Amino acid sequence: MFWGERAAESLQPSALTLCPRPQPCPPEQPDPRALQCAAFDSQEFMGQLYQWEPFTEVQGSQRCELNCRPRGFRFYVRHTEKVQDGTLCQPGAPDICVAGHCLSPGCDGILGSGRRPDGCGVCGGDNSTCRLVSGNLTERGGPLGYQKILRIPAGASRLQIAQLRPSSNYLALRGPGGQSIINGNWAVDPPGSYVAGGTVFRYDRPPREEGKGESLSADGPTTQPVDVYMIFQEENPGVFYQYVISSPASVLENPTLEPPVPQLQPEVLRVEPASAPRPARTPGTLQRQVRIPQMPAPPHPRTPSGSLTGYWKRVGHSECSASCGRGEAPHLSSRQCTRPGILDGSPRHRSGALLALGPEPSASGATLSPSSGVWRPIFLCISRESGEELEEHSCAVGARPPTSPEPCHGPPCPPYWEAGEWTSCSRSCGPGTQHRQLHCRQEFGGGGSSVPPERCSHLPRPNVTQPCQLRLCGHWEVGSSWSQCSVRCGRGQRNRQVRCVGNNGDEVSEQECASGPPRPPSKEACDMGPCTTAWFHSDWSSKLPGPGPRHLLPRAPTLLLVTGSLLHAGHSSPQCSAECGTGIQRRSVVCLGSGEALSAGQEAAGAATGEQSCPPGSRPPDMRACSLRPCEMTWCWYTGPWGECSSECGSGTQRRDVICVSKLGTEFNVTSPSNCSHLPRPPTLQPCQGQACQDRWFSTPWSPGGVQMREVQCLSANQTLSTRCPPHLRPSRKRPCNSQPCSQRPDDQCKDSSPHCPLVVQARLCVYPYYTATCCRSCAHVLERSPPEPA
């Protein structure tokens, strides 16, 4: 966009309009904001030179300030309040800075208009002109190869094109003039995004296992019409299509509203005259109108009179580097082709192709691939007067024309087989088959193309099918034996575990085993015989059976023998409730059908409700008398528990009670010890060992008087003097008592009653109560004179 300073300062959005550029700026061109920051590299900042780079981590109005950061430092500086007009507000954003303000371009190319395209691509529209175009293409299709099935007009949005089911056919896309975009020239492109018609088409080819056909989709709107083709290899599975377009379509195609976009053609470099330089611009950016002084044309080298007598003349060219086919390619191809002599039968796929690092431009502007055929012109120095060849120094070296490579081609190359991409394996596990297309191709001067297969009949034909196996299928495994029959009588069912196991032994989906042998049965019927009803009873026991599970036996009348009024076991001696004399034995008796299955807690209910089904007169008894032997009087010693140890530490003794007890049946009585004299008497005393004794503090009783005294000594375990007692546990030797005031002299009752009281005072025995009372007056005087002793 161009405008003057006055228009920029007025900042009227209606006057600021984006102008399209023929192509985006090359990636190697420096960023405009980086160039503006680099202009301050030669200016000192705070007495030092820095290398400045853009700092764009700002928001709001600061986006259009020239904020730069020194390379390698953590601070930034605002060099100017405004960046140059046309600078992007932020990298990657469409907004543009104009006069220090960030403006957003609308779809009409006017900054700040706020206009956006509606759902059908109309700039500033309200969706009122949008109409949905959709349908299904169900014709069976024509011969094998490319067949045009749909034309998408310019202005179409929200495009969806998809095969209704998986097939061996491929969708293809061509632009204006038949330019191949997706799956062209008998080559299958990988799924991905492709630019065509002013939008991006997404090509998807899901695996056959998903049950979906391949599809094309694009957001749009398209700026050019595109054609959809089908590469037929089988009957048409059906194609669904839909897109949204503005109605009437002429509104979108009106050249007065939307300028026509030129068709994509190979770019040709042309030399522009020096008098009219035209700076290149990227679409969607702005530039200020800057007047650049015109550079004077370089002066032609003047030839001194008589010094150079020759000029450069083209007399021919070198041999063509290509022996056959086209020697010039307009662009580099990323396809991996199978050429004569290197056919290996491997699948051809573009995603595995190698890309050349860079093409070499020719003098005409066409781009040559490294393997293309070229030749170079030959120039000789010719005499201006005689026309004869001269030495090269006779011509101006700087005026010699360049020997740039030029395209050339020879006769058609031999035909060769070109194999397409292998299809997905026909089976997800186990042996399967893959297919691919095979075409006979030949390189001509105008490029390569498919030719009738007869031309490649003399060449070995690569395989179009190959075996494949993604992984091994699973197999059936019986994980357990048959369970018990679900009933005890009659017909029931039994089960076992059957699972599908993969190669590593893990359980997988049963679909993995569907292609193998049939699944072994996991259920089968079982017959346990006819059902009957009978009395069942448990074994005899001295206790009443509890609620837990029991083993019940059918009635067996011959199992027990009757002797008088007592019942004795014929084969075993079940426990009686009395060790001697008469006791009782009990058992559970229930009426059950032979097919009933009992669980915990069901016995009582079954006995109460099921007895009606069994004959009441034949019910076995559930209780009987028993006697193991007659009771006799016996005596035995009875011992009580041991008492505590007599010593807290060290060795001591323990005592317990021992009595003689008489027993008759279940009765116990205490009797004279003489009745048990024939039995060894248990001991009533035993030694015991307490915990290890330690040295402890011992003290005497407190003495009477106003200040009580006592002796404190440390004694060991054997009651000898020791010094190993803990000092902090030492009891005090003195404490105050009777704090009321005392008379200054002892009263008449405080007398010495022994003639040895002076010796008591001298031996310091007044601390003992006996001597304090015997020598009261002498000890009282000593206590008055003695200073207080620390505790």
FENQUIZI-V184325 format. One line per field, one symbol per residue. phi: phi as a letter, one per 20 degrees, with the letter a starting at -180 (. if undefined). burial: I if it has 24 or more other ideal C-beta (glycine too) atoms within 12 Angstrom, else O. Layout:
phi=???
burial=???
This chain:
phi=.cbefffffflegfedcfdfdfbffffffffgfffffffefedfclmbeceecfcdeccmfffdeeeccffnddcccefcfcefgnfffbfndefceclndeddfefendfmfmecfefdnefmfdmfefbedbrcedffoeffofcfdadeffnecleccbffbfbeececccegmmffdclellceeffrdceamnbdeddccfffffmdefbcbbfmffebfcdddcefcbfffocebabdbfdfffffefffecffefffcgfdeceefffcfcffcegncdcffdedfffffffffeeggneddcbecfdrbffffdebmfdbcfbfdeededdgncfcmefebffdfeeffaedfefenfddfgefecccfddcedffeemefdffffdfffefffeffcfbbdfgfffbeceeefffffcfbmfbcdcbeccecbedfepebfcgfffdfeefeffdcbfbbfafffcfceebefffffcebnebbccbeccedefenefcffffdfeefffffdcbfbcdnfecdbfcbeffbfdfgefffceedffcfefddecmdddcffdbdffefcfbmeccccbeccdcefdfdecgneffffffdeffedfffefffdbbebbeafecfccbfddeffefffcfbmebcccbeccdcdccmdeccfcffffdffdfeffdcbfbcefgecfcedbeffefpfcecbeccedefemdfbddffffefffebbfblfffdffcffffecedcfefgffffeleffegfffffdfffffffffefffeff
burial=IOIOOOOIOOIOIOOIIIIOOOOOOOOOOOIIIIOIIOOIOOOOOOOOOIOIIIIIOOOOOOIIIIIIIIOOOOOIOIIOOIIIIIIIIIOOOIIIIIIIIIIIIIOIIIIIOOOOIIIIIIIOIOOOIIIOIOOOIOOOIOOOOIIOIIOIIIIIIIIIIIIOOIIIIIIIIIIIOOIIIIIIIIIIIIIOOIOIIIIOIIIIIOOIOOOOIIIIIIOIIIIIIIIIIIIIIOOIIIIIIIIIIIOOIOIIIOOOOIOOOOOIOOOOOOOOOOOOOOOOIIOIIIIIOOOOOOOOOOOOOOOOOOOIOIIIOOOOOOOIIIOIIIIIIIOOIOIIIIIIOOIOOOIIIIOOOOOOOOIIIIIOOIIIIOIIIIIIOOIIIOOOOOOOOOOOOIIOOOOOOOOOIIIIIOOOIOIIIIIIIIIIOIOIIIOIOIIIIIIIIIIOOOIIIIOOOOOIOOIOOIOOOOOOOOOOIIIIIOOOOOOOOOOIOOOOOOOOOIIIIOOOOOOIOOOIIOOOOOOOOOOOOOOOOOOOIIIIIIIIIOOOIOOOOIOIOOIOOOOIOOOOOOIOOOOOOIOIIOOOOOIIIIIIIIIIIIOIOIOOOOIOOIIOOIIOOIOOOOOIOIOIIIIOOOOOOOIIIOOOOOOOOOOOOOOOOOOOOIOIIOOOOOOOOOOOOOOIOOOOOOOOOOOOOOOOOOIOIOIOOIIIIOIIIIIIOIOOOOOOOOOOOOOOOOOOOIOOOOOOOOOOOOOOOIOIOOOOIOOIIOOOIIIIOOIIIIIIIIIIOIIOOOOOOOO
